[in-house]
Amino acid sequence: MEGSSGGNDMELLSKTLQVEHKLFYFDLKENPRGQYLKISEKTSATRSTIIVPVEGISWVQVEGLALVVEVVVLVQGRLAQI
């Protein structure tokens, strides 16, 4: 979605969250193709980004976060066995 209008995407909302040494950016943007959420993680050396169309935000909120919690619980269980 991003870049289709030559970098002229309009920023509708922007929030930043710091967790330890990482910065997370949540930017709601809009271009001629629609609205989307851009989620970026920045460390001192790298920046990673995902783009979620506005139609997929509820999936990320419910299913995506539930999947993350499931993986974290699984990993913690395995680490406890070591």
Secondary structure in CASP SS format (residue, H / E / C, confidence):
PFRMAT SS
TARGET T0000
AUTHOR 0000-0000-0000
METHOD secondary structure of the structure
MODEL  1
M C 1.00
E C 1.00
G C 1.00
S C 1.00
S C 1.00
G C 1.00
G C 1.00
N C 1.00
D C 1.00
M E 1.00
E E 1.00
L E 1.00
L E 1.00
S E 1.00
K E 1.00
T E 1.00
L E 1.00
Q E 1.00
V E 1.00
E C 1.00
H C 1.00
K E 1.00
L E 1.00
F E 1.00
Y E 1.00
F E 1.00
D E 1.00
L E 1.00
K E 1.00
E E 1.00
N E 1.00
P C 1.00
R C 1.00
G E 1.00
Q E 1.00
Y E 1.00
L E 1.00
K E 1.00
I E 1.00
S E 1.00
E E 1.00
K E 1.00
T C 1.00
S C 1.00
A C 1.00
T C 1.00
R E 1.00
S E 1.00
T E 1.00
I E 1.00
I E 1.00
V E 1.00
P E 1.00
V H 1.00
E H 1.00
G H 1.00
I H 1.00
S H 1.00
W H 1.00
V H 1.00
Q H 1.00
V H 1.00
E H 1.00
G H 1.00
L H 1.00
A H 1.00
L H 1.00
V H 1.00
V H 1.00
E H 1.00
V H 1.00
V H 1.00
V H 1.00
L H 1.00
V H 1.00
Q H 1.00
G H 1.00
R H 1.00
L H 1.00
A H 1.00
Q H 1.00
I C 1.00
END
